[in-house]
Amino acid sequence: MSGDTNEKVPMTVPLFVPQPPMTTSKKAEKLERLVRELALPGGRMVGTEGHDEAAFWVQSQLEQLELEPYNGREFQLPYTWEDESFTNFAGVIPGRDRSLPPMLIGAHYDSVIPHPCADDNAAAVAITLCAAVELAQEDQERDIVIAIFDAEEPPHFQEPSMGSVRFCEDQADERGFHTALIMDLVGHDVRLPKFGALTPPAIRNLLVIQGAESHPGLAKILGDMPSPQKLNVIAAHNDYMADMSDHYAFRAEGTPFLFFSCGQWEHYHCESDTPEKLNYKKMARISELLVNVASAVAKADLSAEVPDDDFTVELEAVSIQKALGPLLRFIGVKSMRSRADVDAFANELLANLTTPSL
């Protein structure tokens, strides 16, 4: 070391400045602000000014988080399909071992109609961004990719132009992905018409997590994971609600996945899907759960092969019983022990919702 006492020694500045934990109420306030900023009155349809404005907003949010660009250069991952232009976004919370396959947390930012579409899908984007702040405070072994996808909505849904499809096929690096945690329709209370405004809290607070069948390690994590208070989590096989969002692209690639959703509701794909109808405290609890699940999943060894048997039926049955208990009889379900019982529950619940899906 030089004897010059005036020589300045470089200091290592952490990429993420530690922040004190937020209360549920404060987190709810932040989530509402983010939703209202993204849920533009004129929507975020591909090819519109609103879409361009939303893309600029997503870019600025990732810059504020001080993430690293996924491709090493920019957060923007543009692509074209049949002469139409699109933009995915991806940033990275760096882990200790950059050679490991990263975990991905994602949501889409486009809208299906020229209206706010707050629940579909500004709510999930807001939760993704909030979770990124908390996950960045932790010591992660592997990278965590924060991905905001374009073109999830029709006419691009499950088509080659879909943002998550192009991301998986063209934009992902050679490491692939350890897991993908995807969210869609996570801002609202679940209601049954037979109860109306008097729908019990146990039902209003429902959150469904699909995909545990994609790896037994994920099933174990969900089985061991406590839920935040006032959040009732049900594990469900992906077949019950099918590939209704961006997890489709990752499942098709064989990546273990979890999909978080409160399902469709009466404002689904309607101009009435506006910010004031969302439950921001429920969203704050979903964000808390997402962080806890992501932390556990990122550490999990998922090298074992996926068995052919129906290994998640017990997890699903137990989660349903725990979430709804005595209310199951009001829904028309008498027992909850077997796959047939879970099927009966799913069929009865789907039939009693205002839309044809959870």
C-alpha positions in Angstrom: 0.0 0.0 0.0 1.2 3.5 -0.8 2.3 5.7 2.0 0.4 8.5 0.5 -2.4 9.1 3.1 -4.3 11.2 0.5 -4.7 8.2 -1.8 -8.3 7.2 -2.3 -9.1 3.5 -1.8 -11.9 2.3 -4.0 -15.0 1.2 -2.0 -17.2 -1.6 -2.9 -20.8 -0.3 -3.2 -23.5 -2.9 -3.0 -25.7 -3.1 -6.1 -28.8 -3.2 -3.9 -29.1 -1.0 -0.8 -30.7 -2.9 2.1 -34.2 -1.7 2.9 -36.2 -2.3 6.1 -39.1 -4.8 5.7 -42.4 -3.2 4.6 -45.6 -3.7 6.5 -48.5 -5.2 4.6 -50.2 -1.8 4.4 -47.1 0.0 3.1 -46.5 -2.7 0.5 -50.2 -2.5 -0.5 -49.8 1.2 -1.0 -46.7 0.7 -3.2 -48.5 -2.0 -5.2 -51.4 0.2 -5.8 -49.2 3.0 -7.0 -47.5 0.7 -9.5 -50.7 -0.7 -10.8 -52.2 2.7 -11.3 -49.1 3.8 -13.2 -49.2 0.8 -15.6 -53.0 0.4 -15.9 -53.3 3.1 -18.6 -56.9 4.2 -19.4 -56.3 3.4 -23.1 -54.7 0.1 -22.4 -51.4 -1.5 -23.5 -52.3 -3.3 -26.7 -49.4 -4.3 -29.0 -48.8 -1.7 -31.6 -50.5 1.2 -29.8 -49.1 4.4 -28.1 -50.2 2.9 -24.8 -48.1 -0.1 -25.4 -45.1 2.1 -26.1 -45.7 4.1 -23.0 -46.0 0.9 -20.9 -42.8 -0.5 -22.4 -41.0 2.8 -21.4 -42.4 2.4 -17.9 -41.2 -1.2 -17.5 -37.7 -0.1 -18.7 -37.6 2.6 -16.1 -38.7 0.3 -13.3 -35.9 -2.2 -14.1 -33.4 0.6 -14.2 -34.6 1.9 -10.8 -34.1 -1.6 -9.3 -30.5 -1.5 -10.6 -30.8 -5.0 -12.0 -28.2 -6.3 -14.4 -29.5 -6.7 -18.0 -30.1 -10.3 -18.8 -28.2 -10.2 -22.1 -25.4 -8.2 -20.6 -26.3 -5.0 -22.5 -29.9 -3.8 -22.2 -33.1 -4.7 -20.4 -35.0 -4.5 -23.7 -35.2 -7.7 -25.7 -36.9 -6.7 -29.0 -38.1 -9.1 -31.6 -40.2 -9.1 -34.7 -42.8 -11.5 -36.0 -44.5 -11.1 -39.4 -43.4 -7.5 -39.6 -44.8 -6.6 -36.2 -42.5 -5.3 -33.4 -42.5 -6.5 -29.8 -40.3 -6.0 -26.7 -39.7 -8.4 -23.8 -37.7 -7.2 -20.8 -35.4 -9.1 -18.5 -33.1 -8.1 -15.7 -31.0 -10.2 -13.3 -30.5 -10.3 -9.6 -26.9 -11.8 -9.7 -26.2 -14.9 -7.6 -22.9 -16.2 -6.3 -22.5 -18.9 -9.0 -23.3 -17.3 -12.4 -22.9 -20.6 -14.2 -25.9 -22.2 -12.6 -29.3 -22.2 -14.5 -31.2 -19.2 -13.1 -34.6 -19.1 -11.6 -37.1 -16.9 -13.5 -40.0 -14.8 -12.1 -42.3 -13.4 -14.8 -45.5 -11.7 -15.8 -46.8 -10.1 -19.0 -47.4 -6.4 -19.4 -49.6 -6.1 -22.5 -53.4 -5.8 -22.4 -56.1 -7.5 -24.5 -58.3 -4.4 -25.0 -57.8 -0.6 -25.0 -58.7 -0.3 -21.3 -56.8 -0.4 -18.0 -56.7 -4.2 -17.5 -55.5 -3.7 -13.9 -55.8 -7.4 -12.9 -54.7 -8.6 -16.3 -51.9 -8.1 -15.8 -50.7 -4.9 -14.2 -51.2 -6.5 -10.8 -48.7 -9.3 -11.5 -46.1 -6.9 -12.9 -46.4 -4.9 -9.7 -45.9 -7.9 -7.5 -43.0 -9.1 -9.6 -41.2 -5.8 -9.2 -41.9 -5.6 -5.4 -40.7 -9.2 -5.0 -37.5 -8.3 -6.9 -36.6 -5.6 -4.3 -36.9 -8.1 -1.4 -35.1 -11.0 -3.2 -32.2 -8.7 -4.0 -31.6 -8.3 -0.2 -30.9 -12.0 0.1 -27.7 -13.9 -0.6 -28.7 -15.9 -3.7 -26.7 -18.9 -4.9 -28.0 -18.6 -8.5 -29.2 -15.7 -10.7 -32.8 -14.7 -10.5 -34.2 -13.4 -13.8 -37.0 -10.8 -13.5 -38.8 -11.1 -16.9 -41.7 -8.9 -18.1 -43.1 -10.4 -21.3 -44.9 -8.9 -24.2 -47.7 -10.3 -26.4 -49.3 -12.8 -24.0 -52.8 -11.7 -25.0 -54.8 -12.8 -28.1 -54.2 -12.9 -31.0 -50.6 -13.8 -29.9 -51.6 -16.3 -27.1 -49.8 -19.6 -27.6 -48.7 -18.4 -31.0 -45.1 -18.1 -32.2 -45.4 -14.3 -31.6 -46.1 -14.7 -27.9 -43.4 -13.0 -25.9 -42.6 -15.8 -23.5 -42.4 -18.3 -26.5 -39.9 -16.1 -28.3 -38.0 -15.5 -25.1 -37.6 -19.3 -24.5 -36.8 -20.1 -28.0 -34.6 -17.2 -29.1 -33.6 -15.0 -26.2 -32.7 -17.4 -23.4 -29.0 -18.2 -22.9 -27.4 -21.6 -22.9 -27.9 -22.1 -19.2 -31.6 -22.6 -19.6 -33.7 -22.2 -16.4 -33.8 -23.9 -13.1 -37.5 -23.0 -12.6 -40.0 -20.5 -13.8 -42.5 -18.7 -11.4 -45.2 -17.0 -13.4 -48.2 -14.9 -12.3 -51.4 -13.7 -14.0 -54.7 -12.5 -12.6 -53.4 -12.1 -9.0 -55.1 -8.9 -7.9 -58.7 -9.8 -7.1 -60.9 -11.5 -4.6 -62.5 -14.8 -5.6 -66.3 -14.7 -5.4 -69.0 -17.3 -6.0 -72.4 -16.1 -7.3 -74.2 -18.3 -4.8 -72.7 -16.1 -2.0 -72.4 -12.8 -3.9 -71.1 -10.0 -1.7 -71.3 -12.3 1.2 -68.7 -14.7 -0.2 -66.8 -16.0 2.9 -63.2 -14.6 3.5 -61.8 -18.2 3.0 -63.0 -18.1 -0.6 -62.2 -14.4 -1.3 -58.7 -15.0 -0.1 -58.0 -17.9 -2.4 -54.8 -18.2 -4.4 -54.2 -21.2 -6.7 -50.7 -22.4 -7.5 -50.4 -24.8 -10.4 -47.4 -26.8 -11.6 -46.2 -28.7 -8.5 -46.5 -31.8 -10.7 -43.7 -30.5 -12.8 -41.2 -31.6 -10.2 -41.4 -33.4 -6.8 -39.1 -30.9 -5.3 -41.6 -28.1 -5.9 -44.4 -30.2 -4.4 -42.4 -30.6 -1.2 -41.7 -26.9 -1.0 -45.4 -26.0 -1.4 -46.3 -28.7 1.1 -43.9 -27.3 3.7 -44.5 -23.6 3.0 -46.7 -21.7 5.5 -49.1 -19.2 3.9 -49.3 -15.6 5.1 -52.3 -14.8 7.2 -55.5 -14.1 5.3 -54.2 -15.9 2.2 -55.6 -19.4 1.5 -53.4 -21.2 -1.0 -54.6 -24.2 -3.0 -52.2 -26.4 -5.0 -53.7 -27.6 -8.3 -52.6 -29.7 -11.2 -52.0 -27.5 -14.3 -54.7 -29.5 -16.2 -57.5 -27.9 -14.2 -56.9 -24.4 -15.6 -54.6 -25.5 -18.5 -51.9 -23.3 -19.9 -53.7 -20.0 -19.4 -50.6 -17.8 -19.3 -46.8 -17.5 -19.9 -46.0 -20.7 -18.0 -47.1 -22.5 -21.2 -43.7 -21.6 -22.9 -41.7 -23.0 -20.0 -43.7 -26.1 -19.5 -43.3 -26.9 -23.2 -39.6 -26.6 -22.8 -39.6 -29.0 -19.8 -38.7 -26.4 -17.2 -40.2 -27.0 -13.7 -42.7 -24.2 -13.1 -45.2 -22.8 -10.7 -48.1 -20.6 -11.8 -49.8 -18.2 -9.4 -53.4 -17.0 -10.1 -56.7 -16.1 -8.5 -58.3 -17.2 -11.8 -60.8 -15.5 -14.0 -63.6 -13.3 -12.6 -66.5 -11.1 -13.8 -64.2 -8.3 -15.0 -61.9 -10.6 -17.0 -61.1 -9.1 -20.4 -63.6 -6.3 -19.7 -63.2 -2.5 -19.6 -64.4 -2.7 -16.0 -61.0 -4.3 -14.9 -59.9 -1.1 -13.2 -57.4 -0.4 -10.4 -60.0 0.4 -7.7 -61.5 -3.1 -7.9 -58.3 -4.9 -6.8 -57.4 -6.1 -3.3 -54.0 -4.6 -2.7 -53.5 -6.1 0.8 -54.1 -9.5 -0.7 -51.6 -8.7 -3.4 -49.1 -7.7 -0.6 -49.6 -11.2 0.9 -49.1 -12.8 -2.5 -45.9 -10.9 -2.8 -44.7 -12.1 0.6 -45.6 -15.7 -0.4 -43.8 -15.3 -3.8 -40.6 -14.2 -2.1 -40.7 -17.1 0.4 -41.4 -19.6 -2.4 -38.8 -18.2 -4.7 -36.1 -18.2 -2.0 -36.8 -21.9 -1.2 -37.1 -22.9 -4.9 -33.8 -21.1 -5.8 -32.0 -23.3 -3.2 -33.7 -26.6 -4.2 -32.0 -29.4 -6.0 -34.3 -30.3 -8.9 -32.0 -32.8 -10.5 -34.1 -35.8 -9.7 -36.3 -37.2 -12.5 -40.1 -36.5 -12.4 -42.0 -39.7 -11.7 -44.9 -40.9 -13.8 -47.3 -41.4 -11.0 -49.8 -38.8 -9.6 -47.6 -37.6 -6.8 -49.3 -34.3 -6.1 -52.8 -35.6 -5.3 -52.1 -35.6 -1.5 -50.7 -32.1 -1.6 -53.7 -30.8 -3.6 -56.2 -32.5 -1.3 -54.6 -31.3 1.9 -54.3 -27.8 0.6 -58.0 -27.7 -0.4 -59.0 -29.1 3.0 -56.8 -26.6 4.9 -58.0 -23.6 2.8 -61.7 -24.2 2.9 -62.5 -26.8 5.6 -66.2 -26.9 6.4 -67.0 -24.7 3.4 -66.4 -27.6 1.1 -69.8 -29.0 1.9 -71.4 -25.7 0.8 -69.6 -26.1 -2.5 -70.9 -29.6 -2.8 -67.8 -31.6 -1.9 -68.2 -34.3 0.8 -64.7 -35.7 1.0 -61.2 -34.7 0.1 -58.9 -37.7 -0.1 -58.4 -38.9 -3.7 -57.9 -37.5 -7.2 -61.6 -38.2 -7.8 -62.4 -35.9 -4.8 -60.1 -33.2 -6.1 -61.7 -33.5 -9.6 -65.1 -33.2 -8.0 -64.0 -30.0 -6.1 -62.5 -28.5 -9.2 -65.5 -29.2 -11.4 -68.0 -27.9 -8.8 -66.0 -24.8 -8.1 -65.5 -24.0 -11.8 -69.2 -24.5 -12.5 -70.1 -22.1 -9.7 -67.9 -19.2 -10.8 -69.1 -16.4 -13.0 -66.5 -17.3 -15.7 -65.5 -20.8 -16.9 -62.3 -20.9 -14.9 -60.9 -20.4 -11.4 
